[in-house]
Amino acid sequence: MGVFFGTTHFVVFADSPSDCLVSVSNCYPSPLNPNVYEPVVGREYLSLGEVKHFDDFESAKEALRSHILSTTELDLLSNVYAQTSAKLDLERLQHERKVAIRNSRNVASDSKGYFQQEIERLNKRIECHKSSVAKLDAQVRALRALRRRKIEVSFLPKEKVYA
């Protein structure tokens, strides 16, 4: 396995807060330059996101915490925007349905059933919008709860790196 030359802490900065992590990496001589010791990180971590190295655990933990909070804030802002847009669309559809119902009552005979078809179509779209608004509400609540919660970071087990 080689001689152990020290450790470094690495942070994986991923787009999803649940994929972010802090771990320990062993340092080994570089294959290109034996006088330089490089930390080795598994490929699965490199595939998650950007990897940065830190000398001590506290600075790694703080960098990860600020990244998670900023990612959460961006997600929260985009979800609040989507939630507000969906609520406005829902209100517009409900108003269109009210107008269609009022028009169907004012017209003496709707022989082709136009207004009834329009009302049914609007009812289906309203139900669809209600479910999307409910999903967005749940996402916003979860992100706000994550923002309030204290983010705890702990070491992951050391990996085997060169066999």
One Martini backbone bead per residue (centre of mass of N, CA, C, O) as a GRO file, in nm:
protein
  163
    1MET     BB    1   0.051   0.065  -0.013
    2GLY     BB    2   0.255   0.229   0.140
    3VAL     BB    3   0.350   0.525   0.263
    4PHE     BB    4   0.264   0.735   0.519
    5PHE     BB    5   0.245   1.113   0.486
    6GLY     BB    6  -0.051   1.192   0.555
    7THR     BB    7  -0.312   1.436   0.588
    8THR     BB    8  -0.627   1.542   0.453
    9HIS     BB    9  -0.893   1.754   0.380
   10PHE     BB   10  -1.204   1.699   0.213
   11VAL     BB   11  -1.434   1.860  -0.016
   12VAL     BB   12  -1.762   1.817  -0.144
   13PHE     BB   13  -1.905   2.017  -0.398
   14ALA     BB   14  -2.240   2.001  -0.443
   15ASP     BB   15  -2.558   2.064  -0.558
   16SER     BB   16  -2.640   1.867  -0.339
   17PRO     BB   17  -2.648   1.866   0.000
   18SER     BB   18  -2.646   1.544   0.036
   19ASP     BB   19  -2.353   1.516  -0.132
   20CYS     BB   20  -2.202   1.650   0.074
   21LEU     BB   21  -1.854   1.642   0.209
   22VAL     BB   22  -1.630   1.517   0.465
   23SER     BB   23  -1.284   1.408   0.453
   24VAL     BB   24  -1.017   1.179   0.438
   25SER     BB   25  -0.679   1.196   0.311
   26ASN     BB   26  -0.417   1.056   0.172
   27CYS     BB   27  -0.068   1.105   0.128
   28TYR     BB   28   0.125   1.086  -0.172
   29PRO     BB   29   0.337   1.038  -0.399
   30SER     BB   30   0.389   1.152  -0.695
   31PRO     BB   31   0.425   1.006  -1.001
   32LEU     BB   32   0.576   1.261  -1.131
   33ASN     BB   33   0.665   1.369  -0.823
   34PRO     BB   34   0.822   1.246  -0.538
   35ASN     BB   35   0.832   1.538  -0.373
   36VAL     BB   36   0.521   1.526  -0.407
   37TYR     BB   37   0.223   1.544  -0.213
   38GLU     BB   38  -0.081   1.375  -0.273
   39PRO     BB   39  -0.403   1.362  -0.260
   40VAL     BB   40  -0.645   1.096  -0.238
   41VAL     BB   41  -0.939   1.049  -0.439
   42GLY     BB   42  -1.214   0.915  -0.513
   43ARG     BB   43  -1.412   0.890  -0.793
   44GLU     BB   44  -1.694   0.923  -0.657
   45TYR     BB   45  -1.631   1.213  -0.556
   46LEU     BB   46  -1.559   1.349  -0.828
   47SER     BB   47  -1.855   1.297  -0.949
   48LEU     BB   48  -2.021   1.492  -0.755
   49GLY     BB   49  -1.782   1.720  -0.750
   50GLU     BB   50  -1.604   1.951  -0.611
   51VAL     BB   51  -1.261   1.934  -0.495
   52LYS     BB   52  -1.123   2.027  -0.176
   53HIS     BB   53  -0.845   2.127   0.023
   54PHE     BB   54  -0.756   2.096   0.377
   55ASP     BB   55  -0.574   2.120   0.674
   56ASP     BB   56  -0.841   2.149   0.844
   57PHE     BB   57  -1.148   2.069   0.971
   58GLU     BB   58  -1.278   2.347   1.032
   59SER     BB   59  -1.244   2.474   0.748
   60ALA     BB   60  -1.397   2.251   0.599
   61LYS     BB   61  -1.664   2.278   0.753
   62GLU     BB   62  -1.719   2.578   0.687
   63ALA     BB   63  -1.721   2.552   0.379
   64LEU     BB   64  -1.954   2.351   0.366
   65ARG     BB   65  -2.167   2.514   0.515
   66SER     BB   66  -2.172   2.760   0.318
   67HIS     BB   67  -2.248   2.595   0.069
   68ILE     BB   68  -2.515   2.478   0.168
   69LEU     BB   69  -2.653   2.750   0.227
   70SER     BB   70  -2.631   2.869  -0.061
   71THR     BB   71  -2.780   2.639  -0.204
   72THR     BB   72  -3.039   2.664  -0.039
   73GLU     BB   73  -3.105   2.957  -0.115
   74LEU     BB   74  -3.134   2.911  -0.419
   75ASP     BB   75  -3.355   2.698  -0.400
   76LEU     BB   76  -3.554   2.872  -0.245
   77LEU     BB   77  -3.589   3.100  -0.449
   78SER     BB   78  -3.686   2.924  -0.688
   79ASN     BB   79  -3.930   2.797  -0.535
   80VAL     BB   80  -4.077   3.059  -0.463
   81TYR     BB   81  -4.116   3.150  -0.751
   82ALA     BB   82  -4.273   2.899  -0.848
   83GLN     BB   83  -4.497   2.920  -0.637
   84THR     BB   84  -4.605   3.199  -0.717
   85SER     BB   85  -4.668   3.130  -1.012
   86ALA     BB   86  -4.866   2.896  -0.951
   87LYS     BB   87  -5.070   3.066  -0.788
   88LEU     BB   88  -5.138   3.264  -1.016
   89ASP     BB   89  -5.240   3.052  -1.217
   90LEU     BB   90  -5.464   2.945  -1.036
   91GLU     BB   91  -5.623   3.209  -1.012
   92ARG     BB   92  -5.673   3.243  -1.316
   93LEU     BB   93  -5.831   2.977  -1.357
   94GLN     BB   94  -6.055   3.037  -1.152
   95HIS     BB   95  -6.156   3.288  -1.300
   96GLU     BB   96  -6.223   3.150  -1.570
   97ARG     BB   97  -6.436   2.963  -1.448
   98LYS     BB   98  -6.630   3.179  -1.347
   99VAL     BB   99  -6.684   3.301  -1.626
  100ALA     BB  100  -6.793   3.041  -1.759
  101ILE     BB  101  -7.030   3.002  -1.565
  102ARG     BB  102  -7.166   3.275  -1.616
  103ASN     BB  103  -7.201   3.236  -1.925
  104SER     BB  104  -7.374   2.974  -1.909
  105ARG     BB  105  -7.616   3.125  -1.766
  106ASN     BB  106  -7.665   3.357  -1.984
  107VAL     BB  107  -7.706   3.139  -2.181
  108ALA     BB  108  -7.979   2.984  -2.285
  109SER     BB  109  -7.828   2.802  -2.515
  110ASP     BB  110  -7.595   2.516  -2.513
  111SER     BB  111  -7.592   2.303  -2.764
  112LYS     BB  112  -7.267   2.230  -2.783
  113GLY     BB  113  -7.121   2.253  -2.493
  114TYR     BB  114  -6.891   2.463  -2.450
  115PHE     BB  115  -6.894   2.551  -2.149
  116GLN     BB  116  -6.874   2.269  -2.026
  117GLN     BB  117  -6.600   2.198  -2.150
  118GLU     BB  118  -6.446   2.437  -2.032
  119ILE     BB  119  -6.495   2.370  -1.734
  120GLU     BB  120  -6.362   2.089  -1.736
  121ARG     BB  121  -6.083   2.182  -1.829
  122LEU     BB  122  -6.033   2.376  -1.590
  123ASN     BB  123  -6.059   2.168  -1.363
  124LYS     BB  124  -5.813   1.999  -1.446
  125ARG     BB  125  -5.602   2.229  -1.430
  126ILE     BB  126  -5.652   2.298  -1.133
  127GLU     BB  127  -5.570   2.025  -1.011
  128CYS     BB  128  -5.282   2.030  -1.119
  129HIS     BB  129  -5.198   2.297  -0.979
  130LYS     BB  130  -5.252   2.210  -0.688
  131SER     BB  131  -5.033   1.987  -0.679
  132SER     BB  132  -4.789   2.171  -0.748
  133VAL     BB  133  -4.824   2.363  -0.508
  134ALA     BB  134  -4.791   2.147  -0.288
  135LYS     BB  135  -4.503   2.062  -0.365
  136LEU     BB  136  -4.372   2.343  -0.334
  137ASP     BB  137  -4.445   2.381  -0.038
  138ALA     BB  138  -4.278   2.139   0.065
  139GLN     BB  139  -4.002   2.235  -0.040
  140VAL     BB  140  -3.992   2.502   0.115
  141ARG     BB  141  -4.015   2.382   0.398
  142ALA     BB  142  -3.758   2.204   0.381
  143LEU     BB  143  -3.555   2.436   0.324
  144ARG     BB  144  -3.618   2.600   0.580
  145ALA     BB  145  -3.538   2.375   0.777
  146LEU     BB  146  -3.244   2.345   0.678
  147ARG     BB  147  -3.160   2.638   0.743
  148ARG     BB  148  -3.218   2.613   1.061
  149ARG     BB  149  -3.039   2.387   1.076
  150LYS     BB  150  -2.775   2.240   1.206
  151ILE     BB  151  -2.471   2.167   1.061
  152GLU     BB  152  -2.337   1.848   1.059
  153VAL     BB  153  -1.995   1.733   1.064
  154SER     BB  154  -1.823   1.434   0.975
  155PHE     BB  155  -1.632   1.177   0.958
  156LEU     BB  156  -1.524   0.958   0.740
  157PRO     BB  157  -1.405   0.686   0.646
  158LYS     BB  158  -1.132   0.558   0.550
  159GLU     BB  159  -0.967   0.492   0.263
  160LYS     BB  160  -0.870   0.299   0.013
  161VAL     BB  161  -0.622   0.332  -0.198
  162TYR     BB  162  -0.385   0.175  -0.287
  163ALA     BB  163  -0.320  -0.176  -0.360
   0.00000   0.00000   0.00000
